[in-house]
Amino acid sequence: MVNYQKIELGKISEIIKHENGKVFLHDILGLTGCEISVNTVPKNFKTPFNHKHKQNEEVYIILKGEGIITVDNDHINVKEGSVIKVLAAASRTIENKGDNELSFICIQTKENSLKQFGVGDAELC
């Protein structure tokens, strides 16, 4: 049995050609602890709805471009290198305000579920 799985998403700029400009990795990789999506949206794009989650927090990692993430009516400017954590109960939307595509990774995981991390979850082999 192999203890890893590798996929090729291709160039991040090509993600925009996928349905809704995103690729969910949960099903592709058989993830069991989180959902990860890789997203690229065109300029002047705004998510057409606000949403929140029942139990999952999200972390947005901006890879390219600039925009605004609105969380409970707070407008947060983001750009390449910005990282935003949004709690499950918060209403959120994202908008590309830049002159180019906005690319980001969104990681979704159950709030308060992480019990071990970093060196605490490591074992030397």
C-alpha positions in Angstrom: 0.0 0.0 0.0 1.3 3.5 -0.9 1.1 6.1 1.9 0.7 9.1 -0.3 -1.2 10.4 -3.3 -0.1 13.0 -5.9 -2.2 14.9 -8.3 -1.4 17.6 -10.8 -3.7 20.6 -10.8 -1.7 22.4 -13.5 -1.0 26.1 -13.5 -3.0 28.0 -10.9 -4.1 30.5 -13.6 -5.8 27.6 -15.4 -8.0 26.8 -12.4 -10.4 29.5 -13.7 -11.4 27.1 -16.5 -12.8 24.6 -13.9 -16.5 24.8 -12.8 -16.9 28.0 -10.7 -13.2 28.6 -11.0 -12.4 26.1 -8.2 -11.1 22.6 -7.6 -12.1 20.8 -4.4 -9.5 18.4 -3.2 -11.6 16.4 -0.7 -12.9 13.9 -3.2 -9.8 13.9 -5.5 -7.4 13.0 -2.7 -9.8 11.3 -0.3 -9.1 13.8 2.4 -10.4 12.7 5.9 -9.6 15.8 8.1 -10.4 18.8 6.0 -11.6 20.2 2.7 -9.2 22.3 0.6 -10.2 24.2 -2.5 -7.9 26.0 -5.0 -9.7 29.0 -6.5 -9.1 31.5 -9.3 -11.7 34.2 -10.1 -11.8 36.8 -12.8 -11.5 40.6 -12.1 -14.7 42.3 -11.1 -16.0 38.9 -9.7 -18.0 38.9 -6.5 -19.4 35.8 -4.9 -23.2 36.2 -5.6 -24.1 35.2 -2.0 -23.0 35.4 1.6 -22.5 32.1 3.4 -21.5 30.7 6.8 -20.9 27.2 8.0 -22.5 25.0 10.6 -19.3 23.7 12.1 -16.3 24.4 9.9 -13.9 27.4 10.1 -12.1 28.5 6.9 -8.7 29.9 6.2 -8.2 31.8 3.0 -4.6 32.1 1.7 -4.3 34.7 -1.1 -1.8 33.5 -3.7 -2.2 36.3 -6.4 -4.2 39.4 -6.9 -6.2 41.6 -4.5 -9.7 41.8 -3.2 -12.0 42.2 -0.3 -13.3 39.5 2.0 -16.3 40.7 3.9 -16.9 39.0 7.2 -20.0 40.1 9.2 -20.1 43.5 7.4 -16.3 44.1 8.0 -14.6 44.7 4.7 -11.0 43.3 4.8 -8.6 44.2 2.1 -6.5 41.2 1.0 -3.6 40.7 -1.4 -0.9 38.2 -2.3 0.4 36.8 1.0 -2.7 37.7 3.1 -4.2 35.0 5.3 -7.6 35.3 6.9 -9.3 32.9 9.3 -13.1 33.0 9.4 -15.1 31.3 12.2 -17.9 29.0 11.2 -20.8 31.2 12.3 -19.5 34.3 10.5 -21.1 35.4 7.3 -18.5 35.8 4.5 -18.1 36.7 0.8 -15.1 37.4 -1.4 -14.7 40.0 -4.1 -11.9 40.5 -6.7 -11.2 44.2 -6.7 -7.9 44.0 -8.6 -7.0 44.4 -12.3 -6.1 40.7 -12.6 -7.4 37.4 -11.5 -7.6 36.6 -7.8 -6.2 33.2 -6.8 -6.5 31.7 -3.3 -6.6 28.5 -1.4 -9.4 27.9 1.1 -9.0 25.3 3.8 -12.1 24.2 5.7 -11.9 22.2 8.9 -14.1 21.6 11.9 -13.7 24.3 14.6 -11.8 23.1 17.7 -11.0 19.7 16.2 -7.2 20.0 16.0 -5.6 18.2 19.0 -2.0 17.8 17.8 0.0 19.8 15.3 3.6 20.6 14.3 6.2 18.8 16.4 3.5 17.6 18.8 2.2 15.3 16.1 5.6 14.2 14.8 7.5 11.0 15.5 11.1 10.6 14.4 11.6 7.5 12.2 
